[in-house]
Amino acid sequence: MALEYPVTEGREDVARVDQRGWLKTVAANGKGVRRIRRSLTLDTAMQVGLVAFTSLGFLLTALKFPQYGLIANLIAQVFWLYSSYWAWRKADQIGIFIAAIGITLIVGAGVINYWVLTPR
């Protein structure tokens, strides 16, 4: 099953993704097929990091290691800020970006509380 979508507006080029993950761009006249291998992009890496570090942070907090959960969540905030910034710029989702900034400040305060202000 091939996935099809227009490559550029105003032209009849069509891109198809085959079973092996190759992206094929076919010109409207059927000539000039280009094959591009889909690879790990920055957006994909950011989404993987977002899920991994957020989940790790919640898991560590649930396992009674809140100080390490906060560190994992602070790392996750880098991915959240990147994703929410682009959600704002591309889809006008400013609320997500504002919430991510607020959560980053709160998690940062928690890290300071556990790692800087707490006597050992």
BELLIN-V177738 format. One record per helix or strand of 2 or more residues. SS is the DSSP state (H for helix, E for strand). FROM is the first residue (numbers start at 0). LEN is the number of residues. If there is no record, write none. Layout:
# BELLIN-V177738
ss: <SS SS>
from: <FROM FROM>
len: <LEN LEN>
This chain:
# BELLIN-V177738
ss: <E E E E H H H>
from: <2 13 21 33 41 65 93>
len: <4 4 5 4 21 26 24>
